[in-house]
Amino acid sequence: MSPKKKVPESVRFTYGRQSWSYPVLTGTEGEKAVDITELRRDTGLVTLDPGFVNSGACLSDITFIDGEKGVLRHRGYAIEDLAEHCVFLEVAYLLIMGKLPDRKEWQSFSDLMNRHSMIHEDMRDFFLNYPEQAHPMAVLSAMVVSLSSFYPEIEQEDLKEPIDITVTRLLSKLRTIAAFSYKKSIGEPFVYPSRRLTYCENFLNMMFSSPVNDYWPDPVVVRALNLFLILHADHEQNCSTSVVRFVGSAGSSLYASIAAGICALWGPLHGGANQAVTEMLERILREDGGKVDRVIDRAKKKDPRARLMGFGHRIYKTYDPRARIAKETCMKLLARLGMQNDPVLQLAVELEEKALAEPYFQERALYPNVDFYTGIAYRAMGIPANMFTVLFALGRLPGWIAHWLENRRDPVQKIGRPRQVYNGPALRPFVPMDQR
Ligand code: CMC
């Protein structure tokens, strides 16, 4: 008997008296999608999917998530392995270049990172004109888009430069810009990056050393920071990454696209949640006397303002694997810093336990996400709350770059342009102003 030929799967779509067949694609890990590229041409219909809950926007080689099983992999490597064995920049290299660097590649990547770590001296003056209370995310986004006026952009053919320079420049400078925006907000002089320090050591040094305060980064803090940045490095088509791809799809520059991504990340439902979590915990201690039951009851009433920040995720319907590592690292870090009795940490642990025992959270599969414990750890490192989302942005940058490049190089990618269903007034006669 000859072997059975595998028939490609398809979905049959019937509308009125006609029907059409659309192919089902299967990803590397077996996830399936119906390809509706021809749907509108065939049927005249568009799909309606607010929040893109059911829609895939692209094929991607970068990150795989199984939200039901709590699996996260970058370029095939498990997040647990990357977190245990790598420093952040190795993961950045992996995401952007598609492979882990060998020694030679690592050396030249590190050299490039060092060479491009300073920002143009004229850009220093920009910082001086922001008000002191300016949120560092606003400064970060504005400074990144300003980079495009100082440096040639890769998509301008006449100014073409090797992609690794554009990419490393951005990776290296974002860290410097982030630290400068903090120094500006506290009125201290800027500290320049140093060749002798690693990526994370440099960031901590630029944040915390001053002419009157020598600073030696604690290796435990450096390791924890590396780990948190790795946990944030990419998360496939999340809101900010989709924004970066979308802006890039119009042909906009890498810098402009990343600046838009930073603005998307700032929102409290996305990266801004890490700041919102610690603010929520501090508020519970201050205003609710640390009584978590009240807070859980309010969250169950579904008032969007009373949501438990740092809980829930669009994709994960089990414990977020990043949250598991973040919690463990946070506990170890605070113990090492002698802060194991920190009331904010204790409250977070109690809130997590009680929320997970509640049917409301169980039925909706609401677990702590990556933002629940990271802010507590940053706070223990001495980083102020308004810088937490900046750290998320530093971590997410390699993912944004990898997706921007993938999108730019994809021969079938089109400009992002969703459809809508118009629901406003039908055609009506124009009324001159004096008759309205
Ligand atoms: N507290 C209380 N109820 C919640 C929460 C929460 N944090 N999150 C979701 N729900 C409820 C929601 O009311 C809804 O209930 P029902 O089915 O009865 O209407 C159900 O759970 C599903 O929620 P959803 O809003 O439809 O879910 P979503 O996938 O659109 O939103 C989310 C995901 C992350 C925006 C949301 O869970 C949330 O607002 N969480 C708090 C903010 C947060 O921690 N954000 C960080 C996300 S992880 C890092 C990142 O990607 O940036």
Boltz pocket constraint, residues with backbone or C-beta under 6 A from the ligand:
constraints:
  - pocket:
      binder: B
      contacts: [[A, 51], [A, 238], [A, 268], [A, 269], [A, 270], [A, 271], [A, 272], [A, 273], [A, 299], [A, 300], [A, 302], [A, 306], [A, 307], [A, 308], [A, 309], [A, 310], [A, 311], [A, 312], [A, 313], [A, 314], [A, 315], [A, 364], [A, 366], [A, 369], [A, 370], [A, 371]]
      max_distance: 6.0
